[in-house]
Amino acid sequence: MSRKPSRPERKPLSTAAGIDEQEGLALVHLEKGRYRDAMDGFKALLKKERRPEWLAGLASAYAGRAQGLAAKGMRREAIELWRSRTEICGTPLWDSAYVGWMLDEGRFGDVLGYLVARGGASGDGAGDKSDPQIAALEAQLAPVLLAGDDAAFARLPAESLLLRHRPAAQAALAAYAQNDAAALGTALAGIPYRSPYRDLRAILKAMVLWETDRDAACAAISRLPPDGPFERLAAPLRAVAGSGVEWLHRWIVLNSSQQAIALDLLGCPQALAPLLRALAGTAEDPAPAALFDLVQRHSRDLPNSLATRIWRWLAPWAVRRGCASPRIFGSPSPADEECATALAQEIAGDLSHAETHWTDAAELIAARGEADDRLRAALILRHCALSADNLSRNDILGDAGADLLTKSLEFDVYDCDTHIHLVRFWRRKGDLKKSRARLEFGLVYFPDDVGLLAEAVETALAADAFKKAAAAARRLLALDPLNRKVRSLVGNAHLSHAGKQIAAGRAEAARKEIEEAATWLDTAAEQGRMTLLQAWTEKDGSPERLRLAGQAASAWGGGLAAGWRLLREAQGVFSRVGDSLAASLQQEAGIDVAKRLTAADILALTQMLDGEEPARKGASPLSFWRKATMATASALEHDATTTVGICEAFSRHGEHDLAEKFAEVARKRWPDQPIFVYHAVAARSAKHGFIASDRDYDDMVRAYRQAGRNKDLRLAMRIDALLQKEEPPEIDESMAQDLTDLPGLPFAVPKPDSAAVRRMFETVIQAEGEKSFLKQARKNVGAELFERIERECAGDRAAFLRRLIDLAVESITAGMNMPPFSPSPIVTPKEAANGQGSLFDE
Amino acid sequence: MSDPYLLLGVSRDADDAVIRAAYLAAVRECPPDRDAERFARLRRAYDAVASHRLRLAYELFDREPPTREQMLRMLESEFSPRRADLALLRRALKGGVDGR
């Protein structure tokens, strides 16, 4: 047999160096596992002198080489090498490794012959005197003889343990296979500890334990040495004991019988073995589409229900293969197909199409009678309602989202968040009646939900129903005593009313309100507000008024921040806060209006602005301080991060002059920071309504690029939004209509032709499918008319589409536009009626 | 690993009690002060599948790319353990040419 690949030519050791060096080199080869070189080295040395240590070295090299060959499956070569080792080195032939190779090669007869020749076999009477080598040999033979036929035993002496314990071992094996616990117990009891079959006992016990307590079974099997004689039976259990893909890696290296046993232990149908082999052969993280292809190739082996489940799971990730050809494997229902397509669209980022498929899926799912289907439909509708498509930039629910949420409650009412969303939605729309109706409906199912009770408080306050608000707040605080938001809501509502009483000159009623507010409010800022209103119930110039006003200003930290807060309160109470009133109010609060502002003042003001909502109307409380604030901007003493915060705060509160001033100074100081360019231009643009100069526009474009280079996505998006606003307005239909009606145009602008419009719709439907058209049509014509037409068409899809297209064409050619924008009505708080004893007196 | 079932070590048909027990056991094994990141992952996993309603939502809207391990778990959900027959056991014991 030729050696492959051929070894490089080496210099003969005898000429390479002296004996000591040769010995050292041979030992190094041996240590490094270069057995062939070690063998050559020791052979060369032995030619010179037959030293025992060199003979032992050669034996070790032979052993290493033989084991290496056996590990590669070259057992015959290993056996021959082992024999050479015995001949040359005089080592014993019948080592356990040699016996193992012989048995694996099917040469039981030779092994048995050796055993018999060695003096038969150990018997019960042999006791401690038995040869351990013979016992090891018997143990190695035991599994083979257990599975072999009776003829193989003819040569064994009758007293051999192999022979005597064989019936018990066979019975144990059969009892395990037949799931006969009693017979198994009896059979295992017949295998004593000294028996060559003793490992079988432990393995069968672990395999039985596997069915009830996997951890205990794993622990039991791990106690057995992995090179034991019954390892062939233990290996499947060791393989499946691994977690995750670990068992797959261990399973794949087993032989076919062991793989089959492992699958039985797992309970995996044998038909799935090819799929498991394919899975074991894939990369660590195969692409979803590759996984889909792999399963598809073996889909015939999968039970139909499992195939469908896997299809549902994988199809959204293999759009071309999965959603486009739904019957590729399994039998997904139309609802499954819609769900998979919707999820695929969502993964692709096409939320609009995803919603169309989701809503179709919800309808199909709701129509099924299976348990949980109504809940699934509701979950889908909620998912759509709260998707980015149906929420504004501030996460406020839109009309379409509210419709979806309302519909979802038809399928499942046990979702408190949905009730909260709808209560909030109608309150924000100003429809307090619907908000209350939603609230009452929600409270039926969630009477003790803190979130819903908080909405009850807010809705009641929006309707000036103070008693109801207080009752709901008390109920909420009983459940959640630390709920600061509700305390603040109710307390501040009392203070707002106190302000109105002060404005109306009813000091006593205002005090009563303030007292009531005091039971709810406890933060320093709120205490400040309370104290200030209390001051304003006192007579002008009275010491008590001055004391209380000063106390309020102190609670707000004094200085600019306190001045801003005070003037903000004054705007809510007094009808007109001119410069003289502003000055006197600040003076009586001890705020020095002539004081030069410092960086700390601006910082305190920014913190105050961050915690407050921008004023909706009236002059800015900062107008009084604007000049002094501008002066601090010129000598900017803040770092870049703080300055960004200052610009943000001023910008949020509509202080565009201040924002611009700070941003311009910062822009010069930190020219590499595009955020200041943005703030400067955004402030100017807010003042003029557009980007007034080409220079600003170019600066913004440069800032956009720089933000992109800095990977500041948020800033890039903000700049982009600002630039988008600068796009020239699109000519809408009404403008086109006006153009066509102009008498003196030098050219004729054609009026919309109904046939052309119809063609346009038909092309769009053909290109994008019916779904988006139907969705838009439902929105335009209203659900009622849409459903009426659908009923009238009685399933005739083409007629249904034709009718809808007719309506759409008619609306366009008749010059119908979007209905005029009607802002949601703002609910203004009711004025306290004359003679109203308490604000709780509704 | 982002599959909450894999992270909590429960099967996909596990109920609320099993999932909660698995979560608590995992937290006991790895409290937040020992490995805050792992605890956060466990918490997210638990929050994703803690109730029947959440599990249905997870099944419908899960957008994590599928993995080989999840695939195995899915196959395993259909397994029902049984015992190998005697012939197979004897064949494995006998080893032979492909035996190890």
Interface residues (C-beta under 8 A of the other chain):
Chain A: L103 D104 E105 G106 P143 V144 L146 A147 G148 L173 A174 Y176 A177 Q178 N179 M207 W210 E211 F230 R232 L233 A235 P236 G244 V245 L248 L254 N255 S256 S257 Q258 A260 I261 D264 L265 L266 G267 C268 P269 L272 L275 L276 L279 T282 E284 D285 P286 P288 L291 V295 P303 L306 R309 I310 W313 L314 W317 C339 L343 E346 I347 D372 L375 R376 L379 I380 H383 D415
Chain B: L6 H52 R53 L56 A57 L60 F61 R63 P65 P66 T67 R68 E69 Q70 M71 L72 M74 L75 E76 E78 F79 S80 P81 R82 R83 A84 D85 L86 L88 L89 R90 R91 A92 L93 K94 G95 G96 V97 D98 G99 R100
